């Protein structure tokens, strides 16, 4: 796949640059719009509760959690967990992130196919993430193509999980925008800024999927080349 050491180094650099760029973008966008309040002046917890109630999801709870941008929806316990900055913040960023996580709760309630598929993939993806490199390296050092191939299969499962995550995240963001507008949390002139927060967050998932896919392709080509020798 790489004609020279220089080409390989460029490839490694790209794998490092893409995730760093995506993380940098989401942090800078979040910082910018965490200083801009919405016209409704609602904090993240209030935004989440309003959207949940507007959709009849009274059984979904909201909890404050630690960590920066550690926000997530737990489908097993029916809980939207918001980091402290989002939970208490009254900014466009707080509203966008809170609404996005509620978007996952709405997906769960409506049986969104990609969310169910992703949830079913979690155990396999975890095994793939933890064991893929173990088998790949063992296959390389022991020159056992069977182990190498098994590692690639495990890695493919983890990559599939990340690819399925993309439509789940983009759909949650689309739902968030619609809910924020229809619920009156933001006005029409605030849509553009709020959407920038959601788009920046989505790019982290795109970057992760691209890097994982590139790694998978690299090992597949290595496997093919080793079996052609």
N, CA, C and O of each residue as an XYZ file, in Angstrom:
916
protein
N       0.824     -1.210      0.000
C       0.000      0.000      0.000
C       0.850      1.248      0.000
O       0.436      2.283     -0.522
N       2.028      1.164      0.577
C       2.905      2.319      0.668
C       4.195      2.003     -0.075
O       4.880      1.026      0.228
N       4.516      2.845     -1.049
C       5.689      2.587     -1.875
C       6.992      2.895     -1.192
O       8.045      2.465     -1.662
N       6.959      3.622     -0.105
C       8.195      4.026      0.550
C       7.926      4.331      2.010
O       6.783      4.419      2.459
N       9.032      4.489      2.737
C       8.909      4.870      4.146
C       8.252      6.237      4.261
O       7.466      6.491      5.174
N       8.589      7.119      3.310
C       7.996      8.462      3.325
C       6.489      8.411      3.183
O       5.766      9.147      3.854
N       6.011      7.522      2.290
C       4.567      7.383      2.104
C       3.896      6.853      3.350
O       2.792      7.269      3.700
N       4.574      5.921      4.025
C       4.017      5.360      5.251
C       3.927      6.428      6.338
O       2.937      6.497      7.066
N       4.957      7.255      6.446
C       4.965      8.317      7.445
C       3.859      9.342      7.173
O       3.241      9.865      8.100
N       3.623      9.617      5.898
C       2.547     10.538      5.535
C       1.199      9.947      5.962
O       0.332     10.646      6.486
N       1.053      8.652      5.724
C      -0.181      7.967      6.103
C      -0.403      8.045      7.616
O      -1.509      8.346      8.067
N       0.642      7.776      8.395
C       0.542      7.844      9.859
C       0.211      9.269     10.305
O      -0.580      9.474     11.226
N       0.823     10.243      9.642
C       0.568     11.647      9.987
C      -0.894     12.003      9.760
O      -1.509     12.700     10.567
N      -1.446     11.511      8.646
C      -2.854     11.783      8.339
C      -3.756     11.165      9.400
O      -4.725     11.784      9.838
N      -3.429      9.930      9.812
C      -4.225      9.269     10.839
C      -4.214     10.041     12.150
O      -5.182      9.999     12.910
N      -3.123     10.743     12.412
C      -3.032     11.528     13.643
C      -3.689     12.893     13.478
O      -4.339     13.392     14.397
N      -3.517     13.498     12.297
C      -3.998     14.861     12.068
C      -5.523     14.942     12.040
O      -6.105     15.857     12.624
N      -6.179     13.985     11.362
C      -7.634     14.056     11.205
C      -8.356     14.074     12.554
O      -9.192     14.951     12.772
N      -8.066     13.131     13.477
C      -8.759     13.177     14.778
C      -8.428     14.432     15.587
O      -9.304     15.007     16.232
N      -7.169     14.851     15.550
C      -6.773     16.051     16.294
C      -7.510     17.272     15.755
O      -7.993     18.108     16.519
N      -7.590     17.363     14.421
C      -8.306     18.484     13.804
C      -9.773     18.484     14.199
O     -10.334     19.535     14.514
N     -10.400     17.310     14.185
C     -11.822     17.217     14.530
C     -12.059     17.605     15.988
O     -13.002     18.334     16.296
N     -11.200     17.113     16.884
C     -11.331     17.451     18.300
C     -11.116     18.937     18.547
O     -11.813     19.555     19.352
N     -10.141     19.499     17.842
C      -9.847     20.917     17.974
C     -11.031     21.764     17.517
O     -11.371     22.775     18.131
N     -11.648     21.322     16.423
C     -12.790     22.065     15.888
C     -13.971     22.051     16.844
O     -14.603     23.081     17.076
N     -14.268     20.878     17.398
C     -15.424     20.803     18.287
C     -15.183     21.594     19.566
O     -16.104     22.219     20.092
N     -13.943     21.570     20.073
C     -13.647     22.316     21.298
C     -13.713     23.827     21.063
O     -14.247     24.560     21.895
N     -13.174     24.292     19.935
C     -13.195     25.728     19.647
C     -14.623     26.215     19.384
O     -15.006     27.303     19.812
N     -15.405     25.390     18.671
C     -16.798     25.762     18.390
C     -17.609     25.778     19.675
O     -18.416     26.679     19.902
N     -17.384     24.762     20.520
C     -18.102     24.707     21.788
C     -17.751     25.919     22.658
O     -18.628     26.531     23.268
N     -16.460     26.255     22.705
C     -16.022     27.397     23.517
C     -16.655     28.695     23.028
O     -17.079     29.529     23.829
N     -16.714     28.858     21.713
C     -17.276     30.079     21.122
C     -18.754     30.227     21.463
O     -19.193     31.294     21.892
N     -19.518     29.156     21.274
C     -20.965     29.255     21.450
C     -21.422     28.946     22.867
O     -22.615     29.028     23.162
N     -20.499     28.593     23.741
C     -20.857     28.447     25.147
C     -20.923     29.818     25.821
O     -21.355     29.942     26.967
N     -20.490     30.834     25.094
C     -20.547     32.205     25.605
C     -21.697     32.996     25.005
O     -21.842     34.189     25.272
N     -22.524     32.328     24.187
C     -23.665     33.000     23.560
C     -24.956     32.377     24.078
O     -25.251     31.211     23.816
N     -25.711     33.169     24.810
C     -26.945     32.672     25.407
C     -28.066     32.614     24.370
O     -28.091     33.393     23.416
N     -28.983     31.684     24.573
C     -30.153     31.615     23.707
C     -31.195     32.625     24.183
O     -31.142     33.097     25.318
N     -32.122     32.942     23.323
C     -33.154     33.918     23.687
C     -34.071     33.389     24.781
O     -34.663     34.168     25.528
N     -34.193     32.060     24.878
C     -35.071     31.477     25.894
C     -34.451     31.489     27.285
O     -35.162     31.405     28.286
N     -33.107     31.594     27.350
C     -32.385     31.611     28.623
C     -32.559     30.316     29.433
O     -32.381     30.318     30.651
N     -32.903     29.218     28.760
C     -33.061     27.936     29.457
C     -31.705     27.254     29.573
O     -30.875     27.351     28.669
N     -31.483     26.562     30.689
C     -30.233     25.801     30.798
C     -30.403     24.436     30.124
O     -31.504     24.067     29.717
N     -29.305     23.699     30.013
C     -29.341     22.433     29.293
C     -30.333     21.442     29.864
O     -31.031     20.756     29.118
N     -30.402     21.363     31.197
C     -31.327     20.428     31.845
C     -32.770     20.795     31.536
O     -33.607     19.922     31.307
N     -33.056     22.091     31.531
C     -34.422     22.545     31.227
C     -34.782     22.269     29.769
O     -35.911     21.888     29.459
N     -33.817     22.466     28.884
C     -34.035     22.180     27.457
C     -34.343     20.704     27.260
O     -35.298     20.339     26.575
N     -33.515     19.860     27.876
C     -33.712     18.423     27.752
C     -35.077     18.000     28.291
O     -35.786     17.220     27.655
N     -35.443     18.520     29.474
C     -36.727     18.155     30.076
C     -37.911     18.598     29.224
O     -38.894     17.870     29.085
N     -37.809     19.787     28.661
C     -38.913     20.305     27.841
C     -39.113     19.451     26.587
O     -40.239     19.096     26.240
N     -38.008     19.127     25.914
C     -38.120     18.337     24.683
C     -38.616     16.925     24.996
O     -39.429     16.372     24.256
N     -38.127     16.346     26.092
C     -38.599     15.028     26.505
C     -40.103     15.048     26.775
O     -40.837     14.174     26.313
N     -40.556     16.056     27.530
C     -41.973     16.148     27.870
C     -42.824     16.421     26.631
O     -43.927     15.890     26.501
N     -42.310     17.249     25.723
C     -43.054     17.554     24.496
C     -43.266     16.304     23.646
O     -44.206     16.228     22.855
N     -42.368     15.314     23.825
C     -42.471     14.071     23.064
C     -43.037     12.920     23.896
O     -42.989     11.761     23.483
N     -43.570     13.249     25.062
C     -44.212     12.243     25.900
C     -43.254     11.295     26.588
O     -43.663     10.225     27.038
N     -41.975     11.670     26.681
C     -40.981     10.788     27.299
C     -40.795     11.152     28.777
O     -39.704     11.522     29.212
N     -41.874     11.037     29.522
C     -41.857     11.414     30.938
C     -41.047     10.432     31.780
O     -40.614     10.766     32.883
N     -40.843      9.222     31.260
C     -40.117      8.198     32.021
C     -38.611      8.266     31.811
O     -37.871      7.477     32.398
N     -38.143      9.201     30.978
C     -36.703      9.377     30.759
C     -36.209     10.461     31.722
O     -36.741     11.570     31.748
N     -35.192     10.126     32.507
C     -34.676     11.047     33.518
C     -33.433     11.782     33.011
O     -32.812     11.397     32.020
N     -33.102     12.842     33.723
C     -31.921     13.639     33.375
C     -31.008     13.662     34.595
O     -31.445     13.944     35.711
N     -29.735     13.360     34.364
C     -28.762     13.368     35.449
C     -27.552     14.215     35.076
O     -27.175     14.313     33.908
N     -26.958     14.818     36.086
C     -25.713     15.554     35.889
C     -24.547     14.579     36.044
O     -24.536     13.750     36.955
N     -23.570     14.686     35.150
C     -22.423     13.798     35.193
C     -21.133     14.597     35.099
O     -21.142     15.747     34.662
N     -20.029     13.993     35.506
C     -18.739     14.683     35.498
C     -18.082     14.603     34.122
O     -18.462     13.797     33.272
N     -17.094     15.460     33.935
C     -16.312     15.428     32.702
C     -16.768     16.465     31.696
O     -17.927     16.877     31.687
N     -15.835     16.881     30.845
C     -16.139     17.850     29.797
C     -16.703     17.130     28.583
O     -16.089     16.198     28.063
N     -17.876     17.564     28.134
C     -18.537     16.966     26.973
C     -18.640     15.439     27.095
O     -18.407     14.702     26.137
N     -18.992     14.999     28.288
C     -19.182     13.562     28.547
C     -20.658     13.181     28.419
O     -21.085     12.133     28.903
N     -21.419     14.038     27.768
C     -22.865     13.870     27.648
C     -23.218     12.632     26.828
O     -22.566     12.338     25.826
N     -24.248     11.910     27.256
C     -24.690     10.737     26.518
C     -26.070     10.299     26.996
O     -26.546     10.714     28.053
N     -26.693      9.454     26.190
C     -27.977      8.861     26.569
C     -27.761      7.384     26.850
O     -27.154      6.668     26.054
N     -28.269      6.935     28.004
C     -28.156      5.534     28.399
C     -29.494      4.846     28.131
O     -30.442      5.020     28.896
N     -29.579      4.058     27.039
C     -30.859      3.429     26.691
C     -31.287      2.340     27.675
O     -32.473      2.025     27.767
N     -30.332      1.761     28.412
C     -30.682      0.698     29.357
C     -31.423      1.256     30.564
O     -32.374      0.651     31.058
N     -30.973      2.428     31.037
C     -31.585      3.018     32.228
C     -32.525      4.169     31.896
O     -33.119      4.776     32.788
N     -32.658      4.470     30.583
C     -33.527      5.572     30.142
C     -33.144      6.883     30.828
O     -33.980      7.559     31.428
N     -31.863      7.220     30.721
C     -31.344      8.423     31.372
C     -30.522      9.246     30.377
O     -29.669      8.713     29.667
N     -30.792     10.540     30.341
C     -29.959     11.480     29.595
C     -28.972     12.071     30.593
O     -29.374     12.742     31.543
N     -27.687     11.825     30.382
C     -26.667     12.346     31.292
C     -25.967     13.531     30.647
O     -25.443     13.439     29.537
N     -25.972     14.644     31.368
C     -25.384     15.880     30.866
C     -24.233     16.317     31.764
O     -24.356     16.325     32.988
N     -23.115     16.680     31.141
C     -21.977     17.190     31.908
C     -22.377     18.498     32.587
O     -23.323     19.161     32.160
N     -21.669     18.858     33.622
C     -22.057     20.019     34.437
C     -22.194     21.296     33.620
O     -23.138     22.061     33.821
N     -21.260     21.534     32.698
C     -21.317     22.748     31.876
C     -22.584     22.780     31.023
O     -23.194     23.834     30.842
N     -22.970     21.623     30.506
C     -24.171     21.550     29.676
C     -25.418     21.606     30.546
O     -26.380     22.300     30.216
N     -25.403     20.886     31.638
C     -26.553     20.806     32.543
C     -26.975     22.198     33.035
O     -28.159     22.536     33.037
N     -25.993     22.989     33.449
C     -26.299     24.303     34.024
C     -26.183     25.456     33.013
O     -26.697     26.547     33.258
N     -25.513     25.217     31.885
C     -25.279     26.287     30.923
C     -26.537     26.754     30.210
O     -27.439     25.961     29.940
N     -26.592     28.049     29.907
C     -27.746     28.636     29.220
C     -27.359     29.135     27.825
O     -27.936     30.089     27.304
N     -26.386     28.475     27.248
C     -25.847     28.918     25.964
C     -26.401     28.111     24.792
O     -27.116     27.125     24.973
N     -26.054     28.555     23.596
C     -26.432     27.818     22.386
C     -25.778     26.442     22.388
O     -26.386     25.452     21.983
N     -24.534     26.394     22.849
C     -23.825     25.119     22.902
C     -24.523     24.148     23.856
O     -24.705     22.976     23.526
N     -24.906     24.627     25.018
C     -25.579     23.777     26.005
C     -26.908     23.255     25.465
O     -27.236     22.079     25.624
N     -27.663     24.141     24.828
C     -28.956     23.741     24.268
C     -28.780     22.712     23.167
O     -29.534     21.743     23.087
N     -27.772     22.926     22.310
C     -27.530     22.016     21.185
C     -27.145     20.629     21.669
O     -27.682     19.631     21.190
N     -26.217     20.561     22.616
C     -25.754     19.267     23.118
C     -26.874     18.541     23.862
O     -27.066     17.340     23.674
N     -27.611     19.260     24.702
C     -28.714     18.649     25.449
C     -29.770     18.096     24.496
O     -30.262     16.982     24.674
N     -30.109     18.886     23.487
C     -31.127     18.455     22.520
C     -30.642     17.248     21.718
O     -31.430     16.361     21.387
N     -29.348     17.217     21.407
C     -28.793     16.090     20.664
C     -28.943     14.791     21.453
O     -29.331     13.765     20.894
N     -28.638     14.832     22.739
C     -28.754     13.616     23.556
C     -30.215     13.187     23.701
O     -30.519     11.995     23.739
N     -31.106     14.161     23.782
C     -32.532     13.829     23.819
C     -32.953     13.218     22.481
O     -33.853     12.381     22.422
N     -32.281     13.656     21.406
C     -32.556     13.067     20.095
C     -32.351     11.567     20.116
O     -33.098     10.830     19.473
N     -31.342     11.102     20.853
C     -31.109      9.655     20.984
C     -32.242      8.984     21.771
O     -32.639      7.858     21.471
N     -32.751      9.691     22.776
C     -33.871      9.142     23.554
C     -35.110      8.995     22.674
O     -35.858      8.025     22.801
N     -35.323      9.953     21.789
C     -36.463      9.883     20.864
C     -36.256      8.731     19.879
O     -37.195      8.001     19.562
N     -35.024      8.574     19.401
C     -34.713      7.444     18.526
C     -35.051      6.123     19.217
O     -35.647      5.227     18.619
N     -34.664      6.024     20.476
C     -34.892      4.807     21.251
C     -36.387      4.529     21.378
O     -36.837      3.398     21.198
N     -37.139      5.560     21.686
C     -38.585      5.418     21.856
C     -39.261      4.994     20.555
O     -40.200      4.197     20.566
N     -38.781      5.529     19.442
C     -39.394      5.239     18.141
C     -38.808      4.006     17.464
O     -39.220      3.650     16.360
N     -37.851      3.352     18.117
C     -37.269      2.144     17.556
C     -36.460      2.395     16.295
O     -36.517      1.617     15.342
N     -35.708      3.484     16.296
C     -34.885      3.839     15.135
C     -33.943      2.677     14.790
O     -33.167      2.230     15.634
N     -34.018      2.200     13.556
C     -33.337      0.965     13.156
C     -31.826      0.999     13.373
O     -31.251      0.045     13.896
N     -31.180      2.101     12.971
C     -29.726      2.181     13.095
C     -29.292      2.190     14.560
O     -28.237      1.650     14.894
N     -30.088      2.792     15.430
C     -29.749      2.795     16.858
C     -29.832      1.374     17.416
O     -28.976      0.960     18.199
N     -30.847      0.640     17.019
C     -30.981     -0.749     17.485
C     -29.845     -1.610     16.951
O     -29.299     -2.457     17.658
N     -29.506     -1.379     15.699
C     -28.417     -2.140     15.093
C     -27.110     -1.847     15.818
O     -26.336     -2.759     16.109
N     -26.868     -0.564     16.109
C     -25.643     -0.191     16.816
C     -25.602     -0.809     18.211
O     -24.556     -1.292     18.646
N     -26.724     -0.796     18.905
C     -26.775     -1.382     20.246
C     -26.470     -2.879     20.200
O     -25.801     -3.412     21.086
N     -26.964     -3.548     19.163
C     -26.705     -4.980     19.014
C     -25.235     -5.252     18.720
O     -24.720     -6.324     19.039
N     -24.561     -4.274     18.107
C     -23.154     -4.446     17.744
C     -22.185     -4.174     18.892
O     -21.007     -4.521     18.806
N     -22.675     -3.558     19.960
C     -21.784     -3.141     21.053
C     -20.898     -4.267     21.587
O     -19.686     -4.071     21.674
N     -21.436     -5.435     21.949
C     -20.562     -6.505     22.475
C     -19.497     -6.945     21.472
O     -18.336     -7.139     21.831
N     -19.906     -7.099     20.211
C     -18.964     -7.522     19.171
C     -17.908     -6.454     18.931
O     -16.726     -6.757     18.769
N     -18.349     -5.194     18.911
C     -17.418     -4.082     18.676
C     -16.400     -3.978     19.807
O     -15.225     -3.706     19.561
N     -16.845     -4.195     21.050
C     -15.927     -4.141     22.192
C     -14.862     -5.227     22.094
O     -13.684     -4.982     22.351
N     -15.291     -6.426     21.719
C     -14.336     -7.528     21.547
C     -13.368     -7.198     20.417
O     -12.161     -7.410     20.537
N     -13.914     -6.674     19.311
C     -13.079     -6.329     18.173
C     -12.043     -5.275     18.507
O     -10.886     -5.381     18.099
N     -12.456     -4.252     19.253
C     -11.529     -3.172     19.623
C     -10.415     -3.682     20.530
O      -9.266     -3.258     20.410
N     -10.756     -4.589     21.433
C      -9.781     -5.068     22.417
C      -8.840     -6.142     21.875
O      -7.687     -6.226     22.299
N      -9.322     -6.965     20.940
C      -8.542     -8.125     20.520
C      -7.969     -8.044     19.111
O      -7.080     -8.823     18.768
N      -8.455     -7.125     18.290
C      -8.031     -7.103     16.887
C      -6.509     -6.975     16.742
O      -5.888     -7.748     16.013
N      -5.915     -6.010     17.429
C      -4.475     -5.797     17.294
C      -3.667     -6.946     17.909
O      -2.558     -7.238     17.461
N      -4.223     -7.590     18.927
C      -3.539     -8.735     19.538
C      -3.364     -9.839     18.503
O      -2.276    -10.395     18.355
N      -4.434    -10.152     17.793
C      -4.377    -11.215     16.789
C      -3.563    -10.800     15.564
O      -2.846    -11.612     14.981
N      -3.683     -9.527     15.181
C      -2.929     -9.046     14.015
C      -1.430     -9.109     14.284
O      -0.664     -9.598     13.453
N      -1.017     -8.612     15.449
C       0.411     -8.640     15.785
C       0.914    -10.071     15.963
O       2.019    -10.407     15.539
N       0.088    -10.909     16.594
C       0.483    -12.312     16.761
C       0.638    -12.987     15.408
O       1.564    -13.767     15.191
N      -0.279    -12.677     14.503
C      -0.200    -13.252     13.166
C       1.030    -12.804     12.410
O       1.640    -13.581     11.675
N       1.394    -11.534     12.595
C       2.577    -11.004     11.916
C       3.862    -11.627     12.459
O       4.711    -12.078     11.691
N       3.999    -11.650     13.785
C       5.229    -12.150     14.391
C       5.381    -13.670     14.250
O       6.487    -14.179     14.070
N       4.257    -14.382     14.335
C       4.302    -15.840     14.233
C       4.140    -16.324     12.795
O       4.225    -17.515     12.496
N       3.901    -15.339     11.910
C       3.688    -15.649     10.491
C       2.561    -16.665     10.307
O       2.679    -17.630      9.551
N       1.468    -16.414     11.024
C       0.282    -17.267     10.936
C      -0.846    -16.449     10.319
O      -1.445    -15.603     10.983
N      -1.126    -16.703      9.067
C      -2.129    -15.919      8.338
C      -3.525    -16.065      8.946
O      -4.346    -15.152      8.851
N      -3.793    -17.214      9.569
C      -5.098    -17.419     10.192
C      -5.354    -16.447     11.325
O      -6.445    -15.889     11.438
N      -4.344    -16.241     12.169
C      -4.471    -15.277     13.267
C      -4.601    -13.854     12.731
O      -5.388    -13.051     13.235
N      -3.810    -13.561     11.698
C      -3.854    -12.236     11.064
C      -5.267    -11.970     10.542
O      -5.823    -10.896     10.770
N      -5.841    -12.939      9.849
C      -7.183    -12.790      9.288
C      -8.231    -12.635     10.388
O      -9.163    -11.844     10.246
N      -8.086    -13.379     11.474
C      -9.022    -13.269     12.592
C      -8.978    -11.865     13.188
O     -10.010    -11.301     13.548
N      -7.760    -11.304     13.289
C      -7.620     -9.933     13.781
C      -8.310     -8.940     12.871
O      -8.937     -7.993     13.346
N      -8.204     -9.145     11.567
C      -8.863     -8.260     10.606
C     -10.383     -8.346     10.744
O     -11.080     -7.334     10.667
N     -10.891     -9.567     10.951
C     -12.341     -9.741     11.136
C     -12.825     -9.006     12.383
O     -13.863     -8.345     12.364
N     -12.055     -9.132     13.472
C     -12.409     -8.407     14.701
C     -12.376     -6.893     14.467
O     -13.252     -6.163     14.931
N     -11.366     -6.442     13.748
C     -11.255     -5.016     13.463
C     -12.412     -4.547     12.588
O     -12.931     -3.447     12.780
N     -12.814     -5.366     11.639
C     -13.931     -5.021     10.760
C     -15.219     -4.820     11.552
O     -16.030     -3.954     11.224
N     -15.402     -5.632     12.606
C     -16.590     -5.492     13.453
C     -16.591     -4.145     14.170
O     -17.626     -3.489     14.283
N     -15.408     -3.741     14.656
C     -15.294     -2.444     15.333
C     -15.515     -1.297     14.355
O     -16.139     -0.294     14.701
N     -15.006     -1.442     13.136
C     -15.189     -0.406     12.109
C     -16.662     -0.308     11.713
O     -17.188      0.788     11.520
N     -17.318     -1.452     11.594
C     -18.740     -1.449     11.254
C     -19.537     -0.682     12.303
O     -20.463      0.056     11.967
N     -19.179     -0.855     13.563
C     -19.858     -0.124     14.642
C     -19.707      1.384     14.443
O     -20.667      2.136     14.609
N     -18.497      1.820     14.086
C     -18.269      3.249     13.900
C     -18.997      3.786     12.680
O     -19.463      4.925     12.685
N     -19.096      2.980     11.643
C     -19.826      3.406     10.452
C     -21.328      3.510     10.725
O     -21.990      4.431     10.246
N     -21.857      2.562     11.494
C     -23.273      2.605     11.843
C     -23.575      3.780     12.776
O     -24.689      4.303     12.801
N     -22.558      4.183     13.541
C     -22.717      5.329     14.444
C     -23.013      6.620     13.677
O     -23.719      7.489     14.187
N     -22.487      6.755     12.473
C     -22.646      8.001     11.708
C     -24.112      8.367     11.469
O     -24.521      9.469     11.835
N     -24.925      7.480     10.866
C     -26.332      7.862     10.681
C     -27.067      8.090     11.996
O     -27.983      8.910     12.063
N     -26.670      7.368     13.043
C     -27.304      7.554     14.360
C     -27.055      8.971     14.872
O     -27.972      9.636     15.354
N     -25.804      9.423     14.763
C     -25.446     10.745     15.271
C     -26.028     11.869     14.410
O     -26.518     12.867     14.939
N     -25.973     11.710     13.101
C     -26.520     12.747     12.218
C     -28.035     12.852     12.383
O     -28.588     13.952     12.369
N     -28.697     11.727     12.537
C     -30.145     11.752     12.734
C     -30.508     12.419     14.061
O     -31.477     13.173     14.138
N     -29.721     12.137     15.106
C     -29.980     12.767     16.407
C     -29.818     14.280     16.325
O     -30.574     15.029     16.946
N     -28.826     14.724     15.554
C     -28.613     16.165     15.382
C     -29.756     16.801     14.606
O     -30.195     17.900     14.943
N     -30.242     16.123     13.573
C     -31.375     16.641     12.804
C     -32.621     16.743     13.674
O     -33.362     17.724     13.611
N     -32.836     15.717     14.484
C     -33.976     15.744     15.406
C     -33.814     16.903     16.399
O     -34.779     17.598     16.718
N     -32.582     17.097     16.881
C     -32.307     18.164     17.854
C     -32.668     19.532     17.294
O     -33.314     20.333     17.971
N     -32.251     19.802     16.053
C     -32.547     21.098     15.440
C     -34.048     21.316     15.337
O     -34.549     22.389     15.672
N     -34.761     20.306     14.879
C     -36.213     20.433     14.742
C     -36.891     20.669     16.080
O     -37.812     21.481     16.183
N     -36.436     19.960     17.105
C     -37.033     20.089     18.429
C     -36.731     21.440     19.071
O     -37.586     22.030     19.731
N     -35.512     21.919     18.873
C     -35.128     23.214     19.449
C     -35.978     24.345     18.875
O     -36.363     25.269     19.591
N     -36.264     24.264     17.591
C     -37.069     25.299     16.938
C     -38.538     25.164     17.323
O     -39.175     26.141     17.718
N     -39.076     23.940     17.205
C     -40.510     23.746     17.477
C     -40.872     23.994     18.936
O     -41.991     24.405     19.244
N     -39.914     23.742     19.837
C     -40.182     23.949     21.265
C     -39.977     25.396     21.699
O     -40.313     25.760     22.826
N     -39.432     26.216     20.817
C     -39.218     27.623     21.132
C     -37.963     27.907     21.926
O     -37.792     29.015     22.433
N     -37.071     26.917     22.048
C     -35.827     27.122     22.793
C     -34.935     28.114     22.063
O     -34.309     28.971     22.686
N     -34.879     27.996     20.739
C     -34.124     28.959     19.929
C     -35.052     29.583     18.891
O     -36.078     29.013     18.522
N     -34.665     30.758     18.438
C     -35.423     31.431     17.386
C     -34.740     31.182     16.047
O     -33.629     30.657     15.978
N     -35.443     31.576     14.982
C     -34.926     31.320     13.640
C     -33.540     31.907     13.406
O     -32.721     31.304     12.713
N     -33.271     33.077     13.978
C     -31.967     33.709     13.765
C     -30.851     33.050     14.568
O     -29.682     33.404     14.413
N     -31.207     32.087     15.430
C     -30.208     31.366     16.218
C     -29.906     29.974     15.657
O     -29.021     29.275     16.149
N     -30.652     29.585     14.625
C     -30.491     28.246     14.070
C     -29.096     28.016     13.502
O     -28.500     26.958     13.703
N     -28.589     29.002     12.800
C     -27.296     28.844     12.123
C     -26.183     28.564     13.122
O     -25.369     27.666     12.911
N     -26.144     29.333     14.218
C     -25.097     29.145     15.218
C     -25.246     27.806     15.932
O     -24.260     27.114     16.185
N     -26.478     27.451     16.252
C     -26.710     26.183     16.939
C     -26.301     25.007     16.058
O     -25.734     24.025     16.536
N     -26.595     25.121     14.776
C     -26.248     24.039     13.845
C     -24.738     23.866     13.734
O     -24.262     22.752     13.515
N     -23.984     24.941     13.881
C     -22.524     24.852     13.815
C     -21.983     23.977     14.952
O     -21.023     23.230     14.766
N     -22.604     24.077     16.118
C     -22.179     23.252     17.259
C     -22.427     21.774     16.953
O     -21.565     20.927     17.186
N     -23.612     21.481     16.430
C     -23.963     20.098     16.113
C     -23.087     19.536     14.995
O     -22.684     18.374     15.045
N     -22.793     20.355     13.988
C     -21.949     19.890     12.877
C     -20.522     19.613     13.327
O     -19.903     18.642     12.893
N     -20.003     20.475     14.203
C     -18.636     20.277     14.703
C     -18.538     18.987     15.498
O     -17.559     18.251     15.372
N     -19.544     18.708     16.314
C     -19.546     17.468     17.096
C     -19.623     16.256     16.180
O     -18.982     15.237     16.435
N     -20.407     16.367     15.117
C     -20.554     15.247     14.181
C     -19.242     14.916     13.490
O     -18.987     13.759     13.157
N     -18.415     15.922     13.273
C     -17.144     15.702     12.576
C     -16.208     14.782     13.353
O     -15.365     14.114     12.754
N     -16.342     14.738     14.668
C     -15.482     13.835     15.447
C     -15.809     12.381     15.121
O     -14.920     11.531     15.075
N     -17.088     12.103     14.895
C     -17.488     10.743     14.529
C     -17.045     10.396     13.116
O     -16.638      9.267     12.841
N     -17.128     11.377     12.222
C     -16.678     11.166     10.841
C     -15.177     10.887     10.821
O     -14.713      9.976     10.136
N     -14.429     11.681     11.579
C     -12.969     11.505     11.627
C     -12.606     10.142     12.190
O     -11.715      9.473     11.668
N     -13.288      9.723     13.253
C     -13.004      8.427     13.867
C     -13.305      7.283     12.894
O     -12.557      6.309     12.819
N     -14.400      7.411     12.158
C     -14.771      6.364     11.204
C     -13.778      6.296     10.049
O     -13.411      5.209      9.603
N     -13.345      7.458      9.567
C     -12.390      7.484      8.450
C     -11.048      6.865      8.836
O     -10.467      6.088      8.078
N     -10.568      7.222     10.020
C      -9.280      6.677     10.453
C      -9.363      5.177     10.682
O      -8.452      4.435     10.314
N     -10.450      4.733     11.287
C     -10.628      3.295     11.526
C     -10.733      2.541     10.202
O     -10.170      1.455     10.061
N     -11.443      3.104      9.239
C     -11.595      2.456      7.939
C     -10.265      2.391      7.198
O      -9.950      1.391      6.553
N      -9.488      3.470      7.297
C      -8.169      3.493      6.639
C      -7.248      2.429      7.227
O      -6.514      1.764      6.496
N      -7.289      2.271      8.546
C      -6.483      1.241      9.202
C      -6.899     -0.156      8.748
O      -6.056     -1.014      8.486
N      -8.202     -0.367      8.661
C      -8.706     -1.670      8.233
C      -8.245     -1.995      6.810
O      -7.797     -3.107      6.531
N      -8.361     -1.012      5.920
C      -7.931     -1.212      4.528
C      -6.438     -1.521      4.470
O      -6.003     -2.369      3.691
N      -5.656     -0.831      5.299
C      -4.203     -1.064      5.308
C      -3.879     -2.510      5.686
O      -3.044     -3.150      5.047
N      -4.538     -3.020      6.723
C      -4.249     -4.384      7.157
C      -4.778     -5.424      6.164
O      -4.181     -6.486      5.989
N      -5.891     -5.109      5.523
C      -6.400     -6.024      4.500
C      -5.401     -6.138      3.350
O      -5.124     -7.235      2.863
N      -4.861     -4.991      2.922
C      -3.884     -5.006      1.838
C      -2.596     -5.712      2.258
O      -1.964     -6.399      1.456
N      -2.215     -5.535      3.522
C      -1.033     -6.250      4.027
C      -1.270     -7.758      4.011
O      -0.381     -8.533      3.661
N      -2.485     -8.163      4.396
C      -2.822     -9.589      4.413
C      -2.777    -10.174      2.994
O      -2.229    -11.252      2.765
N      -3.364     -9.438      2.059
C      -3.377     -9.893      0.659
C      -1.954    -10.003      0.123
O      -1.608    -10.977     -0.544
N      -1.124     -8.987      0.422
C       0.242     -8.979     -0.062
C       1.054    -10.125      0.534
O       1.872    -10.733     -0.156
N       0.831    -10.419      1.811
C       1.585    -11.487      2.475
C       1.213    -12.866      1.920
O       2.036    -13.782      1.918
N      -0.016    -13.005      1.456
C      -0.442    -14.288      0.916
C      -0.109    -14.445     -0.560
O      -0.224    -15.536     -1.118
N       0.312    -13.328     -1.199
C       0.737    -13.390     -2.585
C       2.197    -13.752     -2.715
O       2.662    -14.160     -3.780
N       2.930    -13.593     -1.591
C       4.388    -13.862     -1.633
C       4.666    -15.352     -1.811
O       5.825    -15.762     -1.867
